[in-house]
Amino acid sequence: MTTFDTALKPETPDSVVWRLDPVRERTATDFEFDVAIVGLGYVGLPTALAFHNSGSRVLALDVSPQRLAVIRSQEADLLETDHVRLRGALEDPRFHLTTDPSLLSSAAAVIVCVPTPVDEHLIPDLRILRSACEMVVDRAVPGQLAMLTSTSYVGCTTDLLVKPLIARGFEMGVDMFVAFSAERINPGVDDVAHDDVPRVVGGATPVCEQAAVDLISKYAASVYRVASLATAEMTKLLENTFRAVNIALANEFADICRALEIPVTDVISAASTKPYGFMPFLPGPGVGGHCIPCDPHYLLWQLRKEHVQAPMITQAMTEIAARPTRVVDRVRELLANSGIGLGGARVLVVGVSYKPDVADLRESPALEILAGLYDSGAHVGFVDPHYSSLALPNGQVLNAMDDPAVFDADLVLLHTRHTGGDLAWVSSDQLVLDATYRNAELPQSVLL
């Protein structure tokens, strides 16, 4: 079994004086920006806005001119609180949008916030992350802090930042500082403010850890220190693997309860009254985004190299991957019970984003479900206020229905319910399959 970080994190007695004060002084006088954010997606942009809101001078970098155009036009998919922050940031010279990576050398700290997807074979796709880290390493200057927030395998920060920086001649904790602090942003959900979510921080050395804590504390209300980069990296993998396993379990209980003719939502609500030892997870049509369907595969991929088995995680991810196919089978079953074959049937999918109130199709189960229905010969359509069209994995392009009632669906599949979504157009004689497990307004609907 590989042991990470131990050679890079020397024992440091409490009596040692941190060699950080000279760096702090240099940060205040020699750097044009307090922090640079590399990648301005669902994580990077809110992070950049949080730092700016705290009073920091922010360099916001994305390699896509199109993404910067979306941000400047204030059309980025953000919570309303972040839209307010964005409007203020765009009017402030302390917030600088750019595609120019050469400017990274002018920032006291550089935070990498880029996607870490998996490919079609569920193998980690590290191309974007490697490119971003190379960009940071190539432009690193003495006194900088480089921090990774993208979820990846254990040891990634060491491989992509620490080792290349050492190869360039930097000394960790002396003239270069490296840390990992995984993002904890929940797109489309404002129950807990981004600034109020505790951040876990691990450093390549104790001095690196302290530098990262000082940086994150500029906007985060709480910071939790861990002893190493590896611990911080594994923490994020546990968080999302925990969710994956429990969602797979909830989906399985939904199938069990349907077979036994018990409302699974009633069961979950009743179990949720227990004040300890239980956390509710709702079943659904599958999971999307770059967290739950992707992150556990980074762990499984690494464990295969170490010849370590993780049967529970493996089975959970297998079940999650199979869920969209089960939705298609359930559509076929309901139509058949009404004397309608799936081939030639008209099926309308309501909501295609991977979660409510976000314009995000990454790994959305709706794409696989629509493709499965289409390949089975069904006439498929969709409605979603966030999309006028979409491309399926099989290459088929679908346009959204302007008037879903005109589609005259044989079956309506509720996949994602956005806030304010109107279902008044659904007629009482239409079959409705509720894959959200959250609908109560259509009495004729049946659960997935």
LINLIN-V690462 format. One line per field, one symbol per residue. burial: 1 if it has 24 or more other ideal C-beta (glycine too) atoms within 12 Angstrom, else 0. Layout:
burial: ???
This chain:
burial: 0001100110000000011100110010001111111111111111111111110111111100001100110001111001001100110001111110101111111111111111000101110111011111101110111111111111111111111111000101111111111111111100001110111111111111111111111111001111111111111111111111111111111110110000011011000000000000111111111111111111111110000001001101111111111111011101100001010011111111111111111111111111111101011111111110010100000101100100101111111111001010010001111111111001001111
